[in-house]
């Protein structure tokens, strides 16, 4: 996968073109970076390349030190790698091992809305603030997101491994990242002279409940040293290259910035239950939407 990703970046990513250069942020500047970005929205059915904010100049041009090694400037690639025919990503997503694992965990009709290759670059790999994956992959009448986090490098506390909060998967989803009805035309509000953001966060629990349960939602705990994270209930998930970490979309998790000299590449699949067999519906307000007539990749049909 690492070799194939490097080849894709070298042949397909041309950061000198503003049409395919975007910063991806997973810190508290996330909404500002992705909230009105067509390149991000259009990545639902494509393979798009998102740079680390510290790898670009103010005019979104690549810094010179990355000219000969573009892959080291990227934050992530997404969100349809799993649909690339004859790729390592498609082969993995539709492998018998994945099918068997997901069915053993109780999923009946698993489909794949998105996949991501995360680089967590040495020195510049940004933090990922506390979140639940179901915030971005919301289903009804129940949450059915399942994350499959495949380590392509050793993940340690030093290079930005996952931190999870045990038993938080039993909590409700606190927010939803959705298409803004004020922009997409299904709102009763009068038109504004200033275009509204295309994407917004909607709170699903009241402010006090959120403060009581998870005051750091969408941020990091105030003390986000290793000890500070341990003190509020997070535990580090260190693992070896080739290990697979599997968790439901309601689990609270985060990762710290990578300030080490070692990268921490991962390939991540997110599955949800399908409609025709399991009766679970992909929320029509989710940020990620396929055009009419297109369906998520079904594991059952591969």
C-alpha positions in Angstrom: 0.0 0.0 0.0 2.8 2.4 0.8 4.5 1.8 -2.5 1.2 2.2 -4.4 0.4 5.4 -2.6 3.8 6.9 -3.4 3.2 6.1 -7.1 -0.3 7.6 -7.0 1.0 10.8 -5.4 3.9 11.1 -7.9 1.6 10.7 -11.0 -1.7 12.2 -9.9 -1.0 15.0 -7.4 0.0 18.3 -8.9 0.1 20.8 -6.1 1.0 23.7 -8.4 -2.6 23.5 -9.6 -5.0 25.3 -7.3 -7.8 23.0 -8.4 -6.3 20.0 -6.6 -4.4 21.7 -3.7 -6.2 21.9 -0.4 -5.1 21.8 3.2 -6.8 19.2 5.5 -7.1 20.1 9.1 -8.1 17.9 12.0 -7.5 20.5 14.7 -9.9 23.2 15.9 -9.5 24.9 12.5 -11.2 21.9 10.8 -14.6 23.6 10.0 -12.9 26.7 8.5 -10.7 24.6 6.3 -13.3 22.1 5.0 -16.5 24.0 5.6 -16.8 25.5 2.1 -14.2 23.5 0.1 -15.5 22.0 -3.1 -12.3 19.9 -3.5 -13.2 18.3 -0.1 -16.9 17.7 -1.0 -16.0 16.3 -4.4 -13.7 13.7 -2.8 -16.7 11.6 -1.8 -16.4 9.6 -5.1 -12.8 10.4 -6.0 -9.2 10.2 -4.8 -8.2 13.7 -3.6 -5.0 14.8 -2.0 -4.9 17.0 1.1 -1.7 18.7 2.3 -0.4 19.4 5.8 -0.9 23.1 6.6 2.8 23.5 7.4 3.8 22.1 4.0 2.3 24.9 1.9 3.0 28.5 1.5 0.4 31.2 2.1 -0.7 31.0 -1.5 -1.2 27.2 -1.3 2.0 26.5 -3.2 4.1 23.6 -2.0 7.2 24.7 -0.1 10.4 24.0 -2.0 11.7 21.4 0.5 8.9 19.1 -0.7 9.4 19.4 -4.4 11.4 16.1 -4.7 9.3 14.2 -2.1 5.7 15.3 -2.5 4.4 12.4 -0.4 6.0 13.9 2.7 3.8 17.0 2.4 0.4 15.2 2.6 -1.9 14.9 5.5 -4.3 12.4 3.9 -5.7 11.0 0.6 -9.4 10.2 0.4 -12.2 9.3 0.2 -12.7 6.6 -2.5 -9.4 4.7 -2.6 -11.3 1.5 -1.9 -13.1 1.9 -5.3 -9.9 2.0 -7.4 -10.0 -1.2 -9.5 -7.0 -3.6 -9.3 -5.5 -1.5 -6.4 -4.2 -2.8 -3.2 -6.8 -0.7 -1.4 -9.7 -2.3 -3.2 -8.2 -5.8 -2.8 -7.9 -5.3 0.9 -11.4 -3.8 1.4 -13.0 -6.7 -0.4 -10.8 -9.5 0.9 -12.2 -12.6 2.6 -10.4 -11.6 5.8 -12.3 -8.3 6.0 -15.6 -9.9 5.0 -15.2 -12.6 7.7 -14.1 -10.2 10.4 -17.0 -7.8 9.8 -19.6 -10.5 9.7 -18.2 -12.1 12.8 -18.6 -8.7 14.6 -22.3 -8.8 13.6 -22.6 -6.6 10.5 -25.2 -8.0 8.1 -24.9 -6.0 4.9 -21.7 -3.9 5.2 -21.1 -1.1 2.7 -18.1 1.2 2.5 -18.8 5.0 2.4 -15.2 6.0 2.6 -11.6 5.1 2.9 -8.6 7.2 3.9 -4.8 7.0 3.7 -3.4 9.0 6.7 0.3 9.9 6.6 0.9 11.5 10.1 4.1 12.9 8.8 7.2 13.1 10.9 7.7 16.6 12.4 4.6 18.1 10.8 1.9 15.5 11.2 -1.0 17.5 12.9 -3.1 16.5 15.9 -6.5 14.9 15.5 -8.9 16.3 18.0 -11.3 14.3 20.1 -14.2 13.0 17.9 -16.6 10.1 17.2 -16.5 8.7 13.6 -20.3 8.6 13.6 -20.3 12.4 13.7 -19.1 12.2 10.0 -20.9 8.9 9.1 -24.3 9.1 10.7 -26.9 6.4 10.1 -30.5 5.8 11.2 -32.3 4.3 13.1 -29.1 3.3 14.8 -25.4 4.1 14.5 -23.7 1.4 12.5 -20.3 2.9 11.6 -17.3 0.6 12.1 -13.8 1.8 11.8 -10.9 -0.5 10.6 -7.6 1.2 11.3 -4.7 -0.6 9.6 -1.2 0.4 10.8 1.3 0.6 7.9 4.0 1.8 10.3 4.6 1.1 14.0 2.4 3.5 16.0 3.8 4.7 19.2 3.1 7.5 21.7 6.0 9.4 20.2 4.8 9.4 16.6 1.1 10.0 17.3 -0.6 6.7 18.0 -4.4 6.5 18.7 -5.7 7.4 22.1 -9.2 6.0 23.0 -11.5 6.5 25.9 -12.7 3.1 27.0 -16.5 2.6 27.4 -17.1 5.9 25.6 -18.7 3.9 22.7 -21.7 3.5 25.0 -22.3 7.3 24.8 -24.6 9.1 22.3 -23.3 10.8 19.3 -22.7 14.4 20.3 -22.5 16.2 16.9 -23.2 15.6 13.2 -21.0 17.0 10.4 -23.7 17.8 7.8 -24.5 19.7 4.6 -25.8 23.2 5.5 -29.5 23.5 4.5 -29.0 27.3 4.3 -26.6 26.6 1.4 -28.0 23.6 -0.3 -31.5 25.0 -0.6 -33.7 23.1 1.9 -34.0 25.8 4.5 -36.8 28.2 5.3 -34.4 31.0 5.9 -34.3 34.0 3.6 -31.3 34.2 1.2 -28.3 36.1 2.5 -25.9 38.4 0.6 -23.1 36.5 2.2 -22.9 32.8 1.1 -23.3 30.5 4.1 -20.8 27.7 4.7 -21.5 24.5 2.8 -20.8 22.3 5.8 -21.6 22.8 9.5 -21.6 20.9 12.8 -25.0 20.3 14.4 -25.1 19.7 18.1 -27.1 16.6 19.0 -27.0 16.9 22.8 -27.5 20.0 24.9 -24.5 22.1 25.8 -24.5 21.2 29.5 -24.7 17.4 28.8 -21.7 17.8 26.4 -19.7 19.7 29.0 -20.5 17.0 31.6 -19.6 14.1 29.4 -17.0 15.3 27.0 -16.0 19.0 27.5 -13.2 18.5 24.9 -15.4 17.5 22.0 -13.9 18.8 18.8 -10.7 19.8 20.7 -8.1 18.3 23.0 -8.4 18.0 26.8 -7.0 21.1 28.4 -4.0 19.2 29.6 -3.0 17.0 26.6 0.3 15.8 27.8 0.5 12.0 28.0 -0.3 12.1 31.7 -3.1 14.6 31.1 -4.8 12.3 28.7 -4.5 9.4 31.1 -6.0 11.5 33.8 -9.2 12.1 31.9 -9.6 8.4 30.9 -7.8 8.0 27.6 -5.4 5.1 26.9 -2.8 4.9 24.1 -3.1 2.2 21.5 0.4 1.4 20.5 0.7 -1.2 17.7 3.0 -2.7 15.1 2.9 -2.3 11.4 0.2 -4.8 10.1 -1.9 -4.6 13.2 -5.6 -3.8 12.7 -7.5 -1.7 15.3 -11.3 -2.1 15.0 -13.8 0.1 16.9 -17.4 1.4 16.6 -18.2 4.9 15.4 -19.3 6.1 18.8 -15.9 5.7 20.4 -14.2 8.9 21.5 -10.7 9.0 20.1 -7.9 11.3 19.2 -4.2 11.5 18.3 -1.5 14.0 19.2 0.8 15.8 16.7 3.7 13.8 15.5 6.9 15.6 16.4 9.1 12.6 16.1 11.4 11.6 13.2 9.2 8.7 12.2 6.0 8.8 10.1 2.9 6.9 11.1 1.0 5.8 7.9 -2.4 4.1 8.2 -5.1 3.0 5.8 -8.6 3.4 7.2 -11.9 1.9 6.1 -15.2 3.0 7.5 -18.2 0.7 7.1 -21.9 1.1 7.8 -24.8 -1.3 7.5 -26.6 -1.3 4.2 -30.3 -0.6 3.7 -31.6 -3.5 1.6 -30.7 -6.3 4.1 -30.2 -4.5 7.4 -32.7 -1.6 7.0 -30.1 1.0 8.1 -30.2 4.3 6.3 -27.3 6.7 5.4 -28.4 10.1 6.7 -29.3 12.4 3.8 -27.7 15.4 5.5 -24.2 13.7 5.9 -21.4 15.7 4.3 -20.5 12.7 2.1 -23.1 12.0 -0.5 -23.0 10.0 -3.7 -24.7 11.2 -6.8 -28.1 9.7 -7.7 -27.6 6.3 -9.2 -24.3 5.5 -7.4 -24.1 3.2 -4.4 -21.5 2.6 -1.8 -19.3 -0.5 -2.4 -21.0 -3.5 -0.9 -18.8 -6.2 0.6 -21.5 -8.8 0.0 -21.4 -8.2 -3.8 -17.6 -8.4 -4.2 
